[in-house]
Amino acid sequence: MATTKAAGRVETLLSRREVEGLIAEGRAIVIVNQKVLKVDAWLKYHPGGDKALLHMVGRDATDEVNGHVSPICPSSLNPANVYSSRFHSPEARQQMMRYRIGRIEGRWVNFVPPIQGGKFRRYFEGVVDDEEGQGGEHNPISSETSRTPSPVFDTDSSNVRRRGTSKNDTIASSASSISSVSEPDDGLSWLDAKTKERIDFDLAKYPSLDLATQDEVIRKYRMLDERLRSESLYDCNYTAYAIETCRYTFLFSMFIMFLHLEWYATSALFLGCLWHQLVFTVHDAGHMGITHGFHTDTVIGILIADFIGGLSIGWWKRNHNVHHIVTNSPEHDPDIEHMPFLAISHRFFESLTSSFYERVLTYDAFAQFLLPYQAYLYYPLLTFGRFNLYVLTWEYLIRGLGPRKGPAWWHRWLEIAGQVFFWYWFGYVVVYRSIPTASARFTFVMVSHMVTMPLHAQITLSHFAMSTSELGPHESFPQKMLRTTMDVDCPQWLDFFHGGLQFQAIHHLFPRMPRHNLRRAQQLVQEFCNDVGIPYALYGFVDGNKQVLGRLGEVGKQAAILAKCQRSVAERGDVLHGH
């Protein structure tokens, strides 16, 4: 440990081993712009949930913080802060420094965060050991390492396969749960082979993971951001929102008119279309892409999502922040964890433990029966997606999973008020009072909810067919986002239907960019991809859906093969380990 003077203050220079030791003691340490931040005190106050922070522990979060849904910055809670770019305001950066405990020198090599299975050694001053903490000789004081094994790069026979068996099991990272196997005949070794095949494919398809290559990707990504800012693509187009408001007003008027005319199914159709369109503005507000003020945009989101739509924006933020950080990771991304109904990777056959839901995603008899047919059940299941969102909304609000203290403490209560208002106007005034018969009420509810199915298809379309491999902590933020996200090609006049979700890859690179500017940014992102050698996945809406159905069909066939293999083993009287 050393100290230096910076800007009139004494600054602690922390070594990699010292940072590792702090994490081993349970501290939440994040690196941002060479500064070491200890964010333990902010975990319970973070408006986007603590898990977004926990996935950044031990990592350089500079790009995620600067261009992300703000996984760690509390200062954006000041509604006076206006973001003219993807970077935080000067006030925000100043507030962030409250959690600063020192700095590091040189390039930071990421650890695997504890929530993803990373293990860390305690630091004892004066004890000389492996400075990198990435293999080699173990710390003589502790046998723990800060690195989890990889099925491609590690062949140590002592590595043991990890599967979720209880809620209290330690949650492993993608890499740590697919190591070598001792039971070659039960189909599990076949799963490992498929995992290694997927990883090998991605390693061959995308730029090398060596630090020099990834640093160059990051450098050009930041240059691209500067260019986008210079072209004012972070400035919100309020004229576009005026047009959006006209569309919302038309749909609402049609809903009311046909309800008055007692054309209940037609009225429900327009209400469902209104909900479908409003979600896009809620998404904008959740990313602070409208006014760029945290409280202002959050209130806009609550008024639309909770009061008009009956869904919690707080739940969505908690879920969505994690999705943006660990996109398409089977153990960690809640947006792809839909067991037992859907699985987009064979790795879900291992009964993984979800770090987000803190429970085992059990590959049980029901899942084994259902998954071989998931490609056929995909669209029918999506028609019921909104009902599931109600359940998640009330679980979030009743359990108080959002911050109960700090500047955002009152958001939960405003959301609860919004839920009461929604069920009053929709459940009581519209469904119960305005519609006379039980059959007509049932029809109204089902039509209004099922017509929103395209939205759920749009949400899943950009990720379900993309890579679910975990390539390790050295992969850069922009490369991981482009590897796990697909864009949808459509004519400009159809942009209103997709609401910006057709530019998911661009959105994942620059989440704060207002959606009406994403099309203008597309060409620049394509140039960036060509320059750094990262494939840019772009499909038409029909072809994109074919890709998703193809992935679901492939995984469904793998489920059937695994079941056949296990039946064969059972018939021979072999014991299936772990099942």
Secondary structure, DSSP 8 states (H G I E B T S, - for coil): -EEEEETTEEEEE--HHHHHHHHHTT--EEEETTEEEE-GGGTTT-TT-HHHHHTTTTSB-HHHHHHSS-SS--GGG-TT---SSSS--HHHHHHHGGGEEEE--S-------GGGT-------TT----SS-SSSS--SS----S----TTT---TT-------STTS----TGGGS---S-TTSSHHHHHHHHHHHHHHHHHHS---SHHHHHHHHHHHHHHHHHHHHTTTTS--HHHHHHHHHHHHHHHHHHHHHHHTT-HHHHHHHHHHHHHHHHHHHHHHHTT-SSS-HHHHHHHHHIIIIIIT---HHHHHHHHHHHHHSTT-TTT-GGG-BTTTB-SSGGGGG--EETTTTEE----HHHHHHGGGHHHHHHHHHTTHHHHHHHHHHHHHHHT-S-SSSTTTTHHHHHHHHHHHHIIIIIIIIIIII--SHHHHHHHHHHHHHTTHHHHHHHHHHHHTS------TTS-HHHHHHHS--EEE--GGGHHHHTTGGGHHHHHHSTTS-GGGHHHHHHHHHHHHHHHT----EEEHHHHHHHHHHHHHHHHHHHHHHHHHHHHHHHTT---TT-
